[in-house]
Amino acid sequence: MIDPRDTGDIETSPTGGGGWAIGDRFRLSPTRVDVAVAALVFGASVVNVAAQDGAGISAIPVAGFVMLAIGSAALFWRRNWPLAVLGAALALTVAWMAFGYPGNPVFLILASLYAVGRYVPDWRIGLAALAVALAVVGFGQMADGDTVSEVVAALVVTTLPWYVGRRVRIRGYYAAAARERAEHLEWMRATEAQRAIADARAGIARELHDVVAHNVSVMTVQAGVARLVVADDPERAKEAIGAVEEAGRRALDELRHLLGVLRPETASGELGPQPALNQVPELVDQLRQTGMSLSLTADVPSELPVRVELFAYRIVQEALTNVLKHGGVDAAAQVCLVESDGYLNIEVTDTGTATSTLPGSGQGIVGMKERASLLGGTFEAGPRPEGGFRVLARLPIGDQ
């Protein structure tokens, strides 16, 4: 576990870029902030020294103004060299007391200690610098004849800027860590989504390979039959050539939809016969044997494009599998297949309430959506207001 006290040089600001912003129109860059801080500390130091013991500004010698100006100007570099800036402030304070100038330029030390707390990576070095500063301030207070309570109060006030700077640094560390975690999680989600799409497309390409291979095989066989019987049975040869034409048209149609679907060389799985919509009742009966309550309503044409039947079967299969995984065997599910206005409407709903009964890959919905989009259809999935889940796909069954 990373100790926030030992972090690297982290610098944050309300604008997220090292500057300060008031509204969206007025922004201060880090350089302007540094100049403003130096000027503010110089003015506050002059007023503070002049107000002590009623000395007034006239009591401050020219050398004193020069010392205050040098100490304040050094704050311009407090981000990169905070320890050096604190050292300069302490040296000027000691010199100020040695020359017997009125008051004490305490604002130089306070601003420098805040910089040490915020910009020094190692908290132990910062704590050692604070101890040196407290020793200088305490010695000056006692040299002025202050009481013990006044000395303690001065030491507490001197410690506060360092503590505040340290807290700001730690808060910046946690904010940066939170942003990094959020960015990493976003990258992981995007990577998983791309991987899921790639896996789904690999499976779809594998399935369509069988469809195209089937049509090409039919064309080959029918062409051979036509060649053998063309002399003795022209009518049969004509029928065979018609079958070749139909199979060729289907194969070209499938190939057109296959374009753009890449099958990675690493895709696993063996090729085999693909299911169709007439096997949905068998799928339903198989899931009923697990104890799931299922109802099926089907009103579809007897002949549909092969890819539509294949994708429709896979969508129903994945939707019911998700019901079994996430709804439990006690869930009641309804499957409805209806043809309307040139579309095959697939709706699978359930009444499941369990959050998860079996582990899932999280790619089922991605695969169903990918199948629908490859056919030019639409896909929706989500929880129902009355409870359970709903999957709705509309697949075009006309010419694409």
N, C-alpha and C positions, 0 to 999 in steps of 0.2 A: 504494500500500500504506500502511495506517495505521500510524504509528509509535506503539507502546504508550507511549512516553515522553511523548507529547503528547496523551494522552487527556483526556476530560472528567473531571468529579469522579465517580469510580466508587467505591462503597463496598460491599464484600461481607462476609459473615460466615458462619460455619458453619450458621446457621439460614436463610440466604438472605434475611432481612429486616432485617439490621442489628443483631441481638442475638445472644446466645450461648445455647446450649441444652445441658443435661446430661440426656440421656435425653429422654423425651417429656413428662414431668410437670413438670420444673423448667426454666423458661425465664427468662432475664434480658433485659429490654428494653434498648435502647440507653441510655436515661436511667439505669437502674440500673447498667449497666456503667460509665458515665462517673463516677457517684458512687463506685463501688467503686475505680476506678482512682485517682481523686483521693485517697481515703482511704488506699489502699495506698502511694501515692507519698509522702504526708505522713508516714506511719509509718516508711517506709524511710528517708526523709531525716533524720528525728529520730534514728533509731538510728545511721545512718551518721555524722552529725555528732558524736554523743555518743561513738562508739567511736574516733574519730580522736584520736590523741595521749593517749588515756585521759582526756579532758576530762570525760566524764559529762554527763548531762542537765542537771545543776545549772549547768554552765558556759554553757549557752545562755541568753542574755538573753530577756526577754519580747518585745522587738522582733524577735529572731531567730525565735521561734515564730510571731509574726504574719507575718513575711516568708515562712516556709515554708508557713504556712496559705494565704496569698494565692497563692503560686506553685502550690500543689497544687490549690486551688479553680479556678484559671484553666484547668486541664486539662479541666474540664467542657465547655469550648467548643472543644476542640482539633479537632473534626470540621469545624466551620464556619469557624473562624479560626485555623488552625494556625500561620501566620506570626506573628500577634499573640501567641499563647500562647508561642511560642519567644522572641519579643522580651521578653515579661514575665519569662520564666525567666532570660534572659541579663542583664537589668537587675537582677534581684534578686541574681544571682550576683556581678555587679560591685559592687553595694552591700554585699553580705556581705563581700567581700574588703576593700572600702574601710573598713568599720567594724572590721575586724580580728577578726571572729568566728571561733571555732575551726572547723576542717574546711572542707568545701566541699559545698554542696547539689547534687551532681552529678546526682542522680536526676531533678530538675526538667528539666535539659537533656536527659537521655537520653529521657525520656518525650515531651518536646516534639519532639525530632528524629524519633522514630518517627512522630509525627503528621504532621510535615512530609513525610516520605517517602511516607506513605500517602495523604494527603488533598490535597496540592498538585498540581494538574494538570500544570503546566509543570515538567519535570525540571530545567531550567536555573535557575529561581527557587529550587527546592529545593536545588540544589547550591550556589548562592550563599549561602543561609541556613546550610547546613552549614559553609561556609568561615568565615562569621562566628563560628559557635559554636566551631569548632576554634581560631580565633584567641583567643577569650576563655578557653577551657580551657587552651590552651598558655601563654598569658600568666600565668594563675593558677598553673600548675604551676612555671613558671620563677621566679615571684615567691616561691614556697615553697622554692626552692633544690633542686628535684628534678633528678636526673641526666637526661642526654639519653635514655637507654633508658627511663626512667620517663615522660618526656614523650611519647615515641613510643608507648609502650603506652597511655597515657591517650588520645591522639588516635585510636588504632585502636579502642579501646573506645567512644569517643564516636561514631565513624563507623558502627559496627555497627547501632545502632537505626535510623538513617536508611536504611541499605541494606536491612535487613529490611522496613521499612515500604514501601520502593519495590518490592521483590520481591512483597510481598503485593498491592500495587496492580496490578502487571502481571499477576499470576496472576488477580486478579479481572477484569481486562480480557479476558483470553483466555477465562475461564469465561463471561462475559457474551456475548462474541462467539460462542462455541460454542452457547450456548442460543439466541441469535438465529438462527444458521444452521439449527439443528435445527427451530425454529419455522417458519422460512421454507420449509424443505424439506417439512415436514408440511403447510403451507398449499398448496404447489405440488402435492403428491400428492393432496390433497383436491380441489383445483381440477381437476386432470387427470381424476380419477375422475368428478366431476360432468359434466365436458365429454364424457367418453367415453360416459357413460350417456345424456346428451342427444343425442349423435350417433347412438347405437344406436337410441334411441327414434324419432328422426327417420326413420331408414331403415326401421324396422318400420312406422311409420305410413304411409310411402310405399308399402310393399309391400301392406299391408292395404287401402289405398285402391283398388288394382287389384282385389283380391278382392271387395270390396263393390260396386264399379262393375260387375264382371262379373255378379254376381247380380241387381243392379237391371236391367241390360240384358236378361237372360234373362226377368225378370218382365215387362218392357215388351213384348218381342216375343211372348211366349206369351199375354199379355192381348190383344194385337192380333189374334192368330190366333183366339183364342176368340171375340172379337167378330164376326169375319168369317164364321165357320163355324157359329155357334151355331144358326142357323135351318136350314141344310141338313145339317149333320153333328153332331148333339148329342154323339155318342160322342167324336169328335175334340175338340170343345170341352171336354168333361169332362176329357180327358187334358191339354189345355193349361192348364185351371184348376188341375189337380193339380200341374203343373210350376211354375205361379206360386206355389202354396202352399209347395212344397218350396224354391224359390229364396228366397221371402220369409223362411222360417224360417232358412235358412242366413245370409241377409243380416243378420237381427236378431241371430243368434248371433255373427257376426263384429263387428257394431257394439258389442255388449255387451263384447267383449274389447278393442275399440278405445278405449273410454272411459278417460280418464286418460293416454293416450299423446298427447303434444303434438308437433306438427310445426312447428318454428320456421320463420318466413318466410324465413330465410336458408338453409334446408336446400337443398342442391343435388342434382342428379340428375334424370333423366327417368323418367317412368312407362313401364312396359312389361309384357308378359306375364310371369307369375311361374312359376318351375319347380316341379316336383312330384317325388315320390319315384321315379317311373318314369324320371326323367332322371338318377338317380344313376349307373347303369351308364355313361352317356355321360360323366359327370364323371370316373369312374374311368378310362375309356379315354383321356380327354384327358390326365390326369396320368400315365398309363403311358407316353405318348409322350415325356415328359420323361426317362424312364429310371427312374422310381420303380417299385419292386416293390409292387403293390397286390393285395389279395384282398378279395372282396366276398361277404358272406353276408346274404341278405335273406329273411325269412319274415314278411311283413306282410300284412294284409288288402288286398283289391283296392280297397276304397273307404274313405277316411279323410277326416275334416274337412279342408277346404281349408287352413285356417290351420295344422293340424298338419303336413300335407305340406310346406307352404311353409317353416315354421320348421325342420322336420327336414332338409330339403334344405340350408338355409342353415347349419345347425350342421355337417352333414357337410362342406359346401364349405369352411367356415372352418377346421375341424379339419384337413382335408387340406392346405389352404393353409399352415397353420402347420407341418405336417410338412415341406412343401417349403421353407419359409423357414428353419426352425431345425434340421431333421434332415438336410437335404441330399437330393439325388436318389438317393443310395445307400441311404437308409433304406428299410426294409420296413415297410409299413403294412397294417393289417387293419381293415376296416369291417364292422360287424355290426349289422343292423337286425332286431329281433325283437319281436313283439307278445306281451305276457304280462300277464295279470291287469288288462286294461283300460289298459295303458300301452304306448307304443312306446319300447323301449329302444334307444338309439343309443350304440354303443361304437366309438371309433376309437383304436387303439393303434399305436405305431410303435417302431422299434428305433434311432432316430436318436441319434447321439452328438455331432454338431457343435453348438457353442453358438449359432451364427447364420451363415447363408449369405446371407441377403437381409435388407434393412432391414424392420422392422415398426413399426406404429403403436402397439402395446401395447394396442389396443382390441378385438382379436379375441375374447379370452376374455370381456371385459365384454359384448360383443354377444351371444355365445352364452348366457351366463348370463341376460341380460335377456330373450331370447326364451323360454327355458325358464320363467322366473318369470312371464311374462305369460300363459302357458298353465296356470299352477298346477302346474308340474312341478318337477323337481329337476335340479341340474347339479353335476358335480364335474370337476376338472381338476388334474393334477399329475404329477410324474415317477413312474415305476414303479421298484420296488426292483431289478428285474433290468435296468434301463436303459431309456431311451426315455421316452415320454410317453403319458398315457392321458386320454381325454375320455369322460365317461359322462353321458348325459342321459336322463331318463325323462319322457316327455310323455304326459299323459292323453289318451286318444282317445275317451272316452265323453262323456256330457253334462256340461258344466261348470257 
